[in-house]
């Protein structure tokens, strides 16, 4: 894991971190903790989905690239606005399962302004986590589709891959270390 961290270390300190991975990997928890410890603004990507997309996911129907297009446009615009405002940082939770989705998010700003934290998780654990949570619109039937869609971000710049089963504080510390920041207290 350490060699992957060094190889994919950001060239500059990003002002945006996208916490990414399949459903159930812990994007929301990690995103909240990172936003808190960094003093950045948190945006939950799921809140920007169109109503029709939410209904599809509730019904267990996978989203298409077309379904995600407007959503990615909205997220890219949100990141572009944040990057254009000096002194602000943003943590965005977003599955970003395909490289072309990540590339669209990278287009929000100059090279190196968007970094990714990939929460790596196995299928069985993801399925169990999704089945165990309540109050979320994502149907457990879609977990297999997420793994089929996932294009692992190996070899891409400014990506930290982290085992999603690590304790939250460890994930936050690894991210801070990757960013070149000292250890800090987490919530």
N, C-alpha and C positions, 0 to 999 in steps of 0.2 A: 504494500500500500504506500509506503514512504516514497519509493521511486516514482510512482504515479503522481504523487503530490508535487514533487519537485519538477517533474516533466511538464505538468500542466499548470504550474503556478502562474498567476496572472502577471502579465508584463507590467501593468500598472495597478494601482489599487482601484478596483471597480467602485463606482458609486451606486451600482445596482447589483444585488445578489438575487438570482432566481433559484429558489429551492424547488427541485424537480424530482420526479420519479412517478412510479405507478401509484394508483390509489391504495391507501393504507400504509404507505411508507413513512408517514409522519410529517408531511410537508407543513401542515398547519402548526403543529407543536414546535417544530424546529424553526419555522418562520417567525413565530411569536417570540421565541427565546432569542433568536439572532437580532430581531428588531429591538428588543429590550436592551440587550447587552451593547449593541452598537449605537443605540439612540437614533435609529432610523425609523422611517414610516413603513408600516406593514400593509400590503395589499393582498388580499386573498383572491387569487385568480378565479376561483369558482364563482364568486359573486358577480363576475362580469359576463357569465354565460347568458345567451339569449334564452328567454322562457321556453321556446320550442326545443332548444337543446336540452334543457333541464328535464322537460317532459320525456324526451327520448331516453335519457339516461335512467330516469325513474322507471321507465317501462322495460329497461334492459336492452335498449337498442343502441348499438355503438354509434358514436359520432363519426361523420365523414370528414375528409379534409375541407370540403365545402362548408360543413357546419362550423368547423373551427376557424375558418378564414376571418370572419368578422370579429370573432372573439380575439384572435391574435392581433388584428388591426387595432382593436381597443387597447389591448395590453401594451402593444408597441408604442402607441400614442401616449399612454400613461407614463411609460418609462422615458420616452423622449422628453416629455414635459419635466420630469424629475431631473434628468441629466442636464437639461438646459438651465436649471436653477442651482447656482453654485452653493456649496455648503450643505446640500441635502443628500441623504442616502435613502434608498428604497430596498426593501426586501419584498419580493413577489413570490407567492406560491403558485406554481403552474406545472402541470404534468410534463409539458415540453417533451413528449415522447419521441418525436422524430427530429432528425437533424435539421430538416427544413423549417420546423417550428422554432428551434433554437436560433437558427440563422436569422429568422425574421425578428426575433427579440433582440439579437445582437445588432441589428440594423438601427435600433433606437438611438444609438449614439456612436461616438468615435471608438475606434478599436481599443479594447481593453476596459471600456466603461461598464460592460455587463459581464458578470461572472456567474457561474453555475455551481450549485451544490447538488450533486446527484446522490440521492438517498437510495442505496442499493439494497434490495430486499428480494427474497425468494418468493415464489408463487404461493406456497402453502401458508406462509406467514402473512402475506398480503391478504389472501382470501380470508383467513381467520380474523384479522384485524377489521376488515370491511364488514364481515358478518357480525362482529361484536359491537360495532358502533351504532348508535341510534341518532336519529334526527338529521341524517345526511341523505341527500337525494340520490347518491350513486348506488346503483344496484349491484349486489355481489356477483350477478351473472356476467358483469362486464370485466371482471378482473382478468380472466383468460384473454380477452380481447386486448387489454392493456399490455399484457406481456407479448402478445403477437405483434402489436404495433411498435413496441419499444425498440428504438435504435440506440443502443448504449453509446454514450458520448465519449468512447475511448478514442484517444488521439486528437480530440478537439482541444483548442486552447482555452485557458481560463476555466477549467472544470476541476472541481474537487470531488472525487468519488469517496463516499463514506458508507460504511456498513450501517444500515438503518436500524439494526437491532442494538447498537451501542446505546448506553445511557445518554439522555439528552445533554447533560453537561459535557460529556466527552465529545459529542458531535459539535457543540458550540465551541469548545476549546480547540478542536482540530481546525474548524473554520477560521477562528481568530489567528491561529498559528499560520495557516495557509496565507492569510492576508497580511502576515507580518506584525500582528498586534499582540500585546501581552495578554496573559490570562486575566480573566475578569469574573466577577460573581455573576451567576445566572439566576433567574427567578426561581 
